[in-house]
Amino acid sequence: MSIPQIQTLVCATNNKHKIEEMSAILGSSFSFLSLKDIGCNEDLPETQDTLEGNALQKARFVFEHFRVPCFADDTGLEVEALRGEPGVYSARYAGPSRNADANMNLLLEKLSGVSNRNARFRTVIALIDQYGEHLFEGVVEGIILYEKRGTGGFGYDPIFQPLGYSQSFGEMPLSDKNLISHRARAVEKLCVYLRQIDRS
């Protein structure tokens, strides 16, 4: 079996937390550049009403302007009792400032007195390469806690506890989270595709 060569892709983000997670998941077989690395300083458009639409919109913007293979992701927390909220609006749930604490506080307030805490994190990655456009999805089921626990991770991690675990994502070491997280599952599907292409 041949060893895959290192591939370089552009990851359509400057979010250092996402970059850290993806670097840990991708390992040494792949390397990627951030938007800053390719001189992209614009705010990428996110005007679609689905995770798939936003991921594709961001990837298309980078590909069309810089003509490099790239991937973009969009992630949403979908809470059953709130009919899928905050979903595609997860990052700006409490307003355009994208403040994680404000987002969590608003969600906990809306769930005050609600016994159904079922939720799921869903990540969609859109990749554009020489072969076209591709989508990869990762999902992790869990519950919303009644209070924040832990200071690790980012976003809603301190109030999300994955099924089968006693820790929130905010309490888990990154290495443990990367074994089961929604982003890890989507990135692993991306990696499978990239390895297939590398060996063809």
PyRosetta script that sets phi, psi and omega in degrees:
from pyrosetta import init, pose_from_sequence

init()
pose = pose_from_sequence("MSIPQIQTLVCATNNKHKIEEMSAILGSSFSFLSLKDIGCNEDLPETQDTLEGNALQKARFVFEHFRVPCFADDTGLEVEALRGEPGVYSARYAGPSRNADANMNLLLEKLSGVSNRNARFRTVIALIDQYGEHLFEGVVEGIILYEKRGTGGFGYDPIFQPLGYSQSFGEMPLSDKNLISHRARAVEKLCVYLRQIDRS")
pose.set_psi(1, 128.9)
pose.set_omega(1, -179.0)
pose.set_phi(2, -76.5)
pose.set_psi(2, 151.6)
pose.set_omega(2, 177.8)
pose.set_phi(3, -87.5)
pose.set_psi(3, 125.8)
pose.set_omega(3, -179.3)
pose.set_phi(4, -60.6)
pose.set_psi(4, 139.4)
pose.set_omega(4, 175.6)
pose.set_phi(5, -75.5)
pose.set_psi(5, 155.2)
pose.set_omega(5, 177.9)
pose.set_phi(6, -67.8)
pose.set_psi(6, 130.5)
pose.set_omega(6, 177.2)
pose.set_phi(7, -110.2)
pose.set_psi(7, 144.5)
pose.set_omega(7, 177.9)
pose.set_phi(8, -113.5)
pose.set_psi(8, 126.6)
pose.set_omega(8, 178.5)
pose.set_phi(9, -129.5)
pose.set_psi(9, 158.8)
pose.set_omega(9, 173.2)
pose.set_phi(10, -94.5)
pose.set_psi(10, 127.8)
pose.set_omega(10, 174.2)
pose.set_phi(11, -97.8)
pose.set_psi(11, 118.1)
pose.set_omega(11, -171.6)
pose.set_phi(12, -76.3)
pose.set_psi(12, 66.1)
pose.set_omega(12, 177.5)
pose.set_phi(13, -159.6)
pose.set_psi(13, 156.6)
pose.set_omega(13, 166.9)
pose.set_phi(14, -118.6)
pose.set_psi(14, 11.2)
pose.set_omega(14, 179.2)
pose.set_phi(15, -71.1)
pose.set_psi(15, 110.4)
pose.set_omega(15, -173.8)
pose.set_phi(16, -65.0)
pose.set_psi(16, -29.4)
pose.set_omega(16, 179.0)
pose.set_phi(17, -68.0)
pose.set_psi(17, -43.4)
pose.set_omega(17, 176.9)
pose.set_phi(18, -61.9)
pose.set_psi(18, -43.1)
pose.set_omega(18, -178.4)
pose.set_phi(19, -63.1)
pose.set_psi(19, -41.5)
pose.set_omega(19, 177.9)
pose.set_phi(20, -61.7)
pose.set_psi(20, -45.8)
pose.set_omega(20, -179.7)
pose.set_phi(21, -62.8)
pose.set_psi(21, -47.1)
pose.set_omega(21, -176.6)
pose.set_phi(22, -67.5)
pose.set_psi(22, -36.3)
pose.set_omega(22, 177.0)
pose.set_phi(23, -61.5)
pose.set_psi(23, -42.1)
pose.set_omega(23, -179.9)
pose.set_phi(24, -66.0)
pose.set_psi(24, -36.7)
pose.set_omega(24, -178.0)
pose.set_phi(25, -76.3)
pose.set_psi(25, -43.3)
pose.set_omega(25, -175.1)
pose.set_phi(26, -69.5)
pose.set_psi(26, -32.4)
pose.set_omega(26, 179.6)
pose.set_phi(27, 69.9)
pose.set_psi(27, -159.4)
pose.set_omega(27, -171.7)
pose.set_phi(28, -86.8)
pose.set_psi(28, -6.3)
pose.set_omega(28, -178.4)
pose.set_phi(29, -75.7)
pose.set_psi(29, -20.3)
pose.set_omega(29, -177.4)
pose.set_phi(30, -134.9)
pose.set_psi(30, 149.6)
pose.set_omega(30, 172.8)
pose.set_phi(31, -132.0)
pose.set_psi(31, 154.0)
pose.set_omega(31, 179.9)
pose.set_phi(32, -145.9)
pose.set_psi(32, 159.6)
pose.set_omega(32, -179.0)
pose.set_phi(33, -109.0)
pose.set_psi(33, 148.9)
pose.set_omega(33, 174.9)
pose.set_phi(34, -87.0)
pose.set_psi(34, 174.2)
pose.set_omega(34, 176.2)
pose.set_phi(35, -60.2)
pose.set_psi(35, -40.2)
pose.set_omega(35, -180.0)
pose.set_phi(36, -60.6)
pose.set_psi(36, -36.9)
pose.set_omega(36, -178.5)
pose.set_phi(37, -63.0)
pose.set_psi(37, -28.5)
pose.set_omega(37, -179.1)
pose.set_phi(38, -102.2)
pose.set_psi(38, 7.6)
pose.set_omega(38, 177.1)
pose.set_phi(39, 80.3)
pose.set_psi(39, 22.0)
pose.set_omega(39, 177.8)
pose.set_phi(40, -94.8)
pose.set_psi(40, 108.8)
pose.set_omega(40, -178.1)
pose.set_phi(41, -110.0)
pose.set_psi(41, 1.6)
pose.set_omega(41, 179.7)
pose.set_phi(42, -75.7)
pose.set_psi(42, 153.9)
pose.set_omega(42, 169.9)
pose.set_phi(43, -77.3)
pose.set_psi(43, 122.6)
pose.set_omega(43, -178.0)
pose.set_phi(44, -71.2)
pose.set_psi(44, 143.0)
pose.set_omega(44, -179.9)
pose.set_phi(45, -68.1)
pose.set_psi(45, 137.8)
pose.set_omega(45, 174.8)
pose.set_phi(46, -140.9)
pose.set_psi(46, 73.8)
pose.set_omega(46, -174.2)
pose.set_phi(47, -114.8)
pose.set_psi(47, 8.2)
pose.set_omega(47, -178.5)
pose.set_phi(48, -86.7)
pose.set_psi(48, 164.5)
pose.set_omega(48, -177.5)
pose.set_phi(49, -103.8)
pose.set_psi(49, 15.0)
pose.set_omega(49, 174.7)
pose.set_phi(50, -137.2)
pose.set_psi(50, 157.1)
pose.set_omega(50, 175.9)
pose.set_phi(51, -61.8)
pose.set_psi(51, -42.0)
pose.set_omega(51, 180.0)
pose.set_phi(52, -60.1)
pose.set_psi(52, -44.8)
pose.set_omega(52, -178.5)
pose.set_phi(53, -63.7)
pose.set_psi(53, -43.0)
pose.set_omega(53, 179.2)
pose.set_phi(54, -65.2)
pose.set_psi(54, -43.3)
pose.set_omega(54, -179.9)
pose.set_phi(55, -61.6)
pose.set_psi(55, -44.5)
pose.set_omega(55, 179.1)
pose.set_phi(56, -66.4)
pose.set_psi(56, -40.5)
pose.set_omega(56, -179.7)
pose.set_phi(57, -60.0)
pose.set_psi(57, -43.7)
pose.set_omega(57, -179.9)
pose.set_phi(58, -68.1)
pose.set_psi(58, -43.9)
pose.set_omega(58, -179.7)
pose.set_phi(59, -64.7)
pose.set_psi(59, -40.6)
pose.set_omega(59, 179.0)
pose.set_phi(60, -63.8)
pose.set_psi(60, -38.7)
pose.set_omega(60, 179.1)
pose.set_phi(61, -59.5)
pose.set_psi(61, -48.6)
pose.set_omega(61, -179.3)
pose.set_phi(62, -65.1)
pose.set_psi(62, -45.0)
pose.set_omega(62, -177.8)
pose.set_phi(63, -63.6)
pose.set_psi(63, -42.6)
pose.set_omega(63, -177.4)
pose.set_phi(64, -69.4)
pose.set_psi(64, -33.8)
pose.set_omega(64, -176.7)
pose.set_phi(65, -89.3)
pose.set_psi(65, -27.3)
pose.set_omega(65, -174.3)
pose.set_phi(66, -120.7)
pose.set_psi(66, -9.5)
pose.set_omega(66, 176.3)
pose.set_phi(67, 53.7)
pose.set_psi(67, 45.3)
pose.set_omega(67, 176.8)
pose.set_phi(68, -127.2)
pose.set_psi(68, 147.1)
pose.set_omega(68, 173.8)
pose.set_phi(69, -58.5)
pose.set_psi(69, 134.5)
pose.set_omega(69, -175.2)
pose.set_phi(70, -152.4)
pose.set_psi(70, 161.0)
pose.set_omega(70, 172.3)
pose.set_phi(71, -137.1)
pose.set_psi(71, 150.3)
pose.set_omega(71, 178.6)
pose.set_phi(72, -134.6)
pose.set_psi(72, 152.9)
pose.set_omega(72, 178.5)
pose.set_phi(73, -128.8)
pose.set_psi(73, 157.4)
pose.set_omega(73, 168.8)
pose.set_phi(74, -137.4)
pose.set_psi(74, 139.2)
pose.set_omega(74, -175.5)
pose.set_phi(75, -128.2)
pose.set_psi(75, 140.6)
pose.set_omega(75, 177.0)
pose.set_phi(76, -136.0)
pose.set_psi(76, 146.3)
pose.set_omega(76, 171.6)
pose.set_phi(77, -97.4)
pose.set_psi(77, 122.7)
pose.set_omega(77, -175.8)
pose.set_phi(78, -114.6)
pose.set_psi(78, 113.8)
pose.set_omega(78, -175.0)
pose.set_phi(79, -102.4)
pose.set_psi(79, 124.1)
pose.set_omega(79, -173.6)
pose.set_phi(80, -59.0)
pose.set_psi(80, -47.0)
pose.set_omega(80, -175.9)
pose.set_phi(81, -67.7)
pose.set_psi(81, -18.3)
pose.set_omega(81, 179.6)
pose.set_phi(82, -105.2)
pose.set_psi(82, 20.5)
pose.set_omega(82, 177.3)
pose.set_phi(83, 55.6)
pose.set_psi(83, 41.0)
pose.set_omega(83, 175.0)
pose.set_phi(84, 93.9)
pose.set_psi(84, -3.4)
pose.set_omega(84, 174.7)
pose.set_phi(85, -68.3)
pose.set_psi(85, 154.5)
pose.set_omega(85, -4.9)
pose.set_phi(86, -80.2)
pose.set_psi(86, -13.2)
pose.set_omega(86, 172.6)
pose.set_phi(87, 53.8)
pose.set_psi(87, -128.1)
pose.set_omega(87, -175.4)
pose.set_phi(88, -64.5)
pose.set_psi(88, -16.6)
pose.set_omega(88, 180.0)
pose.set_phi(89, -98.3)
pose.set_psi(89, 17.0)
pose.set_omega(89, -173.8)
pose.set_phi(90, -55.4)
pose.set_psi(90, -44.5)
pose.set_omega(90, -175.1)
pose.set_phi(91, -69.0)
pose.set_psi(91, -27.5)
pose.set_omega(91, -177.4)
pose.set_phi(92, -122.9)
pose.set_psi(92, 35.0)
pose.set_omega(92, -176.5)
pose.set_phi(93, -59.5)
pose.set_psi(93, -41.9)
pose.set_omega(93, -178.3)
pose.set_phi(94, -96.8)
pose.set_psi(94, 7.9)
pose.set_omega(94, 179.3)
pose.set_phi(95, 138.0)
pose.set_psi(95, 171.0)
pose.set_omega(95, -174.2)
pose.set_phi(96, -69.2)
pose.set_psi(96, -10.8)
pose.set_omega(96, -178.7)
pose.set_phi(97, -72.5)
pose.set_psi(97, -12.8)
pose.set_omega(97, 178.1)
pose.set_phi(98, 58.2)
pose.set_psi(98, 42.2)
pose.set_omega(98, -179.1)
pose.set_phi(99, -85.9)
pose.set_psi(99, 118.2)
pose.set_omega(99, -174.5)
pose.set_phi(100, -63.4)
pose.set_psi(100, -42.2)
pose.set_omega(100, -179.9)
pose.set_phi(101, -64.2)
pose.set_psi(101, -41.8)
pose.set_omega(101, 178.6)
pose.set_phi(102, -64.0)
pose.set_psi(102, -39.6)
pose.set_omega(102, 178.4)
pose.set_phi(103, -62.8)
pose.set_psi(103, -46.2)
pose.set_omega(103, 179.8)
pose.set_phi(104, -64.5)
pose.set_psi(104, -42.0)
pose.set_omega(104, -179.6)
pose.set_phi(105, -61.9)
pose.set_psi(105, -41.4)
pose.set_omega(105, 179.2)
pose.set_phi(106, -64.9)
pose.set_psi(106, -42.6)
pose.set_omega(106, 179.8)
pose.set_phi(107, -64.0)
pose.set_psi(107, -45.0)
pose.set_omega(107, 179.1)
pose.set_phi(108, -63.2)
pose.set_psi(108, -35.2)
pose.set_omega(108, 177.8)
pose.set_phi(109, -65.6)
pose.set_psi(109, -43.0)
pose.set_omega(109, -180.0)
pose.set_phi(110, -67.2)
pose.set_psi(110, -26.0)
pose.set_omega(110, -179.4)
pose.set_phi(111, -96.0)
pose.set_psi(111, 6.1)
pose.set_omega(111, 178.7)
pose.set_phi(112, -58.9)
pose.set_psi(112, 123.9)
pose.set_omega(112, -179.3)
pose.set_phi(113, 80.4)
pose.set_psi(113, 2.1)
pose.set_omega(113, -179.7)
pose.set_phi(114, -95.4)
pose.set_psi(114, 125.2)
pose.set_omega(114, -177.9)
pose.set_phi(115, -84.6)
pose.set_psi(115, -27.2)
pose.set_omega(115, 178.4)
pose.set_phi(116, -78.5)
pose.set_psi(116, 105.5)
pose.set_omega(116, -177.0)
pose.set_phi(117, -106.6)
pose.set_psi(117, 11.0)
pose.set_omega(117, -176.8)
pose.set_phi(118, -61.4)
pose.set_psi(118, 136.7)
pose.set_omega(118, -179.4)
pose.set_phi(119, -155.9)
pose.set_psi(119, 167.2)
pose.set_omega(119, 173.7)
pose.set_phi(120, -147.4)
pose.set_psi(120, 146.6)
pose.set_omega(120, 170.3)
pose.set_phi(121, -95.2)
pose.set_psi(121, 136.5)
pose.set_omega(121, 178.1)
pose.set_phi(122, -133.9)
pose.set_psi(122, 128.3)
pose.set_omega(122, 176.3)
pose.set_phi(123, -116.4)
pose.set_psi(123, 135.7)
pose.set_omega(123, 172.8)
pose.set_phi(124, -120.6)
pose.set_psi(124, 126.0)
pose.set_omega(124, 176.2)
pose.set_phi(125, -107.0)
pose.set_psi(125, 130.0)
pose.set_omega(125, 173.7)
pose.set_phi(126, -108.9)
pose.set_psi(126, 124.1)
pose.set_omega(126, 177.8)
pose.set_phi(127, -113.1)
pose.set_psi(127, 134.4)
pose.set_omega(127, 171.8)
pose.set_phi(128, -121.0)
pose.set_psi(128, 121.3)
pose.set_omega(128, 178.2)
pose.set_phi(129, -135.8)
pose.set_psi(129, -165.6)
pose.set_omega(129, -176.6)
pose.set_phi(130, -67.9)
pose.set_psi(130, -12.8)
pose.set_omega(130, -178.4)
pose.set_phi(131, -99.3)
pose.set_psi(131, -4.7)
pose.set_omega(131, 178.5)
pose.set_phi(132, 126.5)
pose.set_psi(132, -154.2)
pose.set_omega(132, -178.0)
pose.set_phi(133, -107.9)
pose.set_psi(133, 141.0)
pose.set_omega(133, -176.2)
pose.set_phi(134, -139.4)
pose.set_psi(134, 144.8)
pose.set_omega(134, 178.4)
pose.set_phi(135, -121.0)
pose.set_psi(135, 138.9)
pose.set_omega(135, 178.5)
pose.set_phi(136, -133.3)
pose.set_psi(136, 130.3)
pose.set_omega(136, -175.8)
pose.set_phi(137, -116.9)
pose.set_psi(137, 141.5)
pose.set_omega(137, 173.7)
pose.set_phi(138, -131.7)
pose.set_psi(138, 136.5)
pose.set_omega(138, -176.9)
pose.set_phi(139, -133.0)
pose.set_psi(139, 139.9)
pose.set_omega(139, 170.4)
pose.set_phi(140, -133.6)
pose.set_psi(140, 129.6)
pose.set_omega(140, -179.9)
pose.set_phi(141, -88.8)
pose.set_psi(141, 152.9)
pose.set_omega(141, 178.8)
pose.set_phi(142, -174.2)
pose.set_psi(142, -159.5)
pose.set_omega(142, 178.5)
pose.set_phi(143, -134.2)
pose.set_psi(143, 156.8)
pose.set_omega(143, 173.7)
pose.set_phi(144, -91.4)
pose.set_psi(144, 125.1)
pose.set_omega(144, 179.1)
pose.set_phi(145, -73.6)
pose.set_psi(145, 168.6)
pose.set_omega(145, -179.8)
pose.set_phi(146, -85.5)
pose.set_psi(146, -12.2)
pose.set_omega(146, 178.4)
pose.set_phi(147, -155.0)
pose.set_psi(147, 164.4)
pose.set_omega(147, -179.5)
pose.set_phi(148, -72.9)
pose.set_psi(148, 138.7)
pose.set_omega(148, 177.3)
pose.set_phi(149, -137.7)
pose.set_psi(149, 120.1)
pose.set_omega(149, 178.7)
pose.set_phi(150, 94.0)
pose.set_psi(150, 158.3)
pose.set_omega(150, -178.5)
pose.set_phi(151, -121.7)
pose.set_psi(151, 4.9)
pose.set_omega(151, 180.0)
pose.set_phi(152, -84.3)
pose.set_psi(152, 177.5)
pose.set_omega(152, 178.3)
pose.set_phi(153, 67.4)
pose.set_psi(153, -154.1)
pose.set_omega(153, 179.1)
pose.set_phi(154, -159.8)
pose.set_psi(154, 174.7)
pose.set_omega(154, -179.5)
pose.set_phi(155, 65.7)
pose.set_psi(155, -128.0)
pose.set_omega(155, -176.8)
pose.set_phi(156, -92.2)
pose.set_psi(156, 10.2)
pose.set_omega(156, -173.6)
pose.set_phi(157, -52.8)
pose.set_psi(157, -40.4)
pose.set_omega(157, -177.7)
pose.set_phi(158, -67.3)
pose.set_psi(158, -14.7)
pose.set_omega(158, -180.0)
pose.set_phi(159, -114.4)
pose.set_psi(159, 6.4)
pose.set_omega(159, 179.7)
pose.set_phi(160, -111.1)
pose.set_psi(160, 123.6)
pose.set_omega(160, 177.5)
pose.set_phi(161, -115.5)
pose.set_psi(161, 115.3)
pose.set_omega(161, -179.4)
pose.set_phi(162, -67.5)
pose.set_psi(162, 147.2)
pose.set_omega(162, -179.4)
pose.set_phi(163, -59.5)
pose.set_psi(163, 136.6)
pose.set_omega(163, 178.6)
pose.set_phi(164, 89.7)
pose.set_psi(164, 1.3)
pose.set_omega(164, -178.2)
pose.set_phi(165, -127.2)
pose.set_psi(165, 153.8)
pose.set_omega(165, -179.6)
pose.set_phi(166, -101.1)
pose.set_psi(166, -3.6)
pose.set_omega(166, -179.9)
pose.set_phi(167, -107.3)
pose.set_psi(167, 150.7)
pose.set_omega(167, 169.2)
pose.set_phi(168, -77.1)
pose.set_psi(168, 164.8)
pose.set_omega(168, 173.7)
pose.set_phi(169, -59.6)
pose.set_psi(169, -30.9)
pose.set_omega(169, 179.5)
pose.set_phi(170, -69.5)
pose.set_psi(170, -20.3)
pose.set_omega(170, 179.0)
pose.set_phi(171, -94.7)
pose.set_psi(171, -16.7)
pose.set_omega(171, -175.2)
pose.set_phi(172, -79.4)
pose.set_psi(172, 141.5)
pose.set_omega(172, 167.4)
pose.set_phi(173, -60.3)
pose.set_psi(173, 147.8)
pose.set_omega(173, -178.7)
pose.set_phi(174, -55.7)
pose.set_psi(174, -36.0)
pose.set_omega(174, -178.9)
pose.set_phi(175, -63.6)
pose.set_psi(175, -35.4)
pose.set_omega(175, 178.2)
pose.set_phi(176, -74.9)
pose.set_psi(176, -43.0)
pose.set_omega(176, 179.7)
pose.set_phi(177, -59.7)
pose.set_psi(177, -38.8)
pose.set_omega(177, -176.5)
pose.set_phi(178, -69.6)
pose.set_psi(178, -10.0)
pose.set_omega(178, 175.8)
pose.set_phi(179, -80.5)
pose.set_psi(179, -23.5)
pose.set_omega(179, -170.9)
pose.set_phi(180, -132.5)
pose.set_psi(180, -7.3)
pose.set_omega(180, -170.3)
pose.set_phi(181, -70.7)
pose.set_psi(181, 160.3)
pose.set_omega(181, 176.5)
pose.set_phi(182, -58.1)
pose.set_psi(182, -43.9)
pose.set_omega(182, 180.0)
pose.set_phi(183, -66.4)
pose.set_psi(183, -40.8)
pose.set_omega(183, 178.9)
pose.set_phi(184, -60.6)
pose.set_psi(184, -40.8)
pose.set_omega(184, -178.4)
pose.set_phi(185, -68.3)
pose.set_psi(185, -38.0)
pose.set_omega(185, 176.9)
pose.set_phi(186, -69.5)
pose.set_psi(186, -42.6)
pose.set_omega(186, -179.7)
pose.set_phi(187, -65.1)
pose.set_psi(187, -36.2)
pose.set_omega(187, 178.4)
pose.set_phi(188, -63.4)
pose.set_psi(188, -38.7)
pose.set_omega(188, 176.1)
pose.set_phi(189, -65.2)
pose.set_psi(189, -38.5)
pose.set_omega(189, 174.8)
pose.set_phi(190, -60.6)
pose.set_psi(190, -44.6)
pose.set_omega(190, -179.2)
pose.set_phi(191, -62.4)
pose.set_psi(191, -41.4)
pose.set_omega(191, 178.3)
pose.set_phi(192, -58.0)
pose.set_psi(192, -45.2)
pose.set_omega(192, 178.8)
pose.set_phi(193, -62.1)
pose.set_psi(193, -47.0)
pose.set_omega(193, -177.4)
pose.set_phi(194, -62.9)
pose.set_psi(194, -37.4)
pose.set_omega(194, 179.0)
pose.set_phi(195, -67.3)
pose.set_psi(195, -37.9)
pose.set_omega(195, 177.5)
pose.set_phi(196, -63.1)
pose.set_psi(196, -43.2)
pose.set_omega(196, 179.2)
pose.set_phi(197, -64.9)
pose.set_psi(197, -40.1)
pose.set_omega(197, -177.9)
pose.set_phi(198, -64.6)
pose.set_psi(198, -28.9)
pose.set_omega(198, -176.0)
pose.set_phi(199, -95.9)
pose.set_psi(199, -7.0)
pose.set_omega(199, -177.0)
pose.set_phi(200, -81.7)
pose.dump_pdb("model.pdb")
